[in-house]
Amino acid sequence: QVQLVESGGGLVQAGGSLRLSCAASGRTFSRHSMGWFRQAPGKERECVAAINWSGGRTYYADSVKGRITISRDNAKNTVYLQMNSLKPEDTAVYYCAADSKFNLVPTTEAHEYDYWGQGTQVTVSS
């Protein structure tokens, strides 16, 4: 069982930066692929970024490439999402998720993830 707790969300002006953190419980964190998803009102949940167990493979949605970086620290059981040059369209609830399957390539499909955090609100004002 893995419990995930996100932090770091908030209100920021367009062009600003935020770093989201997701702290995981459990002894198997280093074996899980991790993903960051977001959901804006009236829209479907989308994968923003994902990272495999070692950090050696990552995925980014086209809408955030060059602006967002996912990373992980297995010693701290934490995954991060550094977001720069934020835009109003980045406004959403951001969720951290863990895939219990050991994959070399992280999946971007929400239904493949077994554990979810409670979400943290990111609001970007124009």
N, C-alpha and C positions, 0 to 999 in steps of 0.2 A: 504494500500500500504506500502510495506517495501523496503527500499533501503539499500544495503549492500556494505560496503567498506572494502576491505582487505588491510592489510599492514604487513610488517615484512619479506617479501621474500628477497632473495639475493643470493650471491655466498658464499659457505662455503666448506671447505675441508671435505673429508670423515672422519667420526667420530665426526664431529662437531655438533652443535645444532642451532636451530632457533625456535623462537616462532612467529607464525602467529596470527594476531588479525583480527577480523571481527566486525566492528562497524555497528550496525543496527539503522535505524531511525524508528519512529512509536511507538505507545503506546501498541502494542500487542506482542512485542518481547517475553515476558515471557510465552506466550502461544504456541510458535512455537517450533517444533523440528528443530534442526539445523544440517547441515551436512557439512563436508569438503570433497571435491572431488578433484581429480587431473587428468590431461590429459597430457601425454607425446606425442611427435610427432609420428604420425603413429599409435597411440594406442587409444582405447576407453576410455572415461571418466569413472573413477572408484571411488567408495566411499571409502575413507580412514578411516573416523570415523564419527560417528553421535551421537547426544545426545538429550534426550527428554527435555520437557519443564522445568522440575525441576532439571535436571542434575542427576537424580537417575538411569537412564538407559542409557547405552552407547553401542556403537558397534565399533569394530575395524576390519579392514581387516587383514587377517592372515599375510600378508607381513609386517605389521607395528606393530603387537602386541608386547608389551614390550619395544617399542622404542618411541611410540607416545602417547600423552595424550590429550584428548579433555576435555574442561571445559567451563563453562559459568558463567557470572556474570550478572544476570538479572537487578540488580540495575544500571549497567553501559551499558545495552543493548549491551553486547559484548560477543562473543564466541572466544575461544582461541584454538590453536593447538600447543602444545609443542612437538617439534621433536628433539630427541636425537639420537646419534649414526647413523647419517645420512650416507646413501650409495649413490653411483653414480646412482643407479636405482631409487632413490627417486626424481631424477630430473624431473620436470614437472611444468606446470602451475597449481597452487592450487586455487580452487574456494570455496567460502563459499555459502551456500544455505539455504533457509528457507522454511519449509513446513507449509503452512497456516492451515492445518488440525490439530486438537488437538488430538494427539496420545500419548498413554502411552509408546509405544515402537517406537523408531525412525526408519523410513524407510531408506533403503539403495539404493532405486531405484531413479535414477536421474529424471525420468519423474514425480515422485510424488512431487518434489520440485517446488514451484511456483516462488520463487524469487532467483536471482543469483547476485553475485558480479562480478566485472570485471576481477578478477583473479590477482594473484601475482606469479611471476616467482621464483622458487626455483631451484638453480643449485648447484649440489654437485660434486666437482672435486675429482678425484682419486689421 
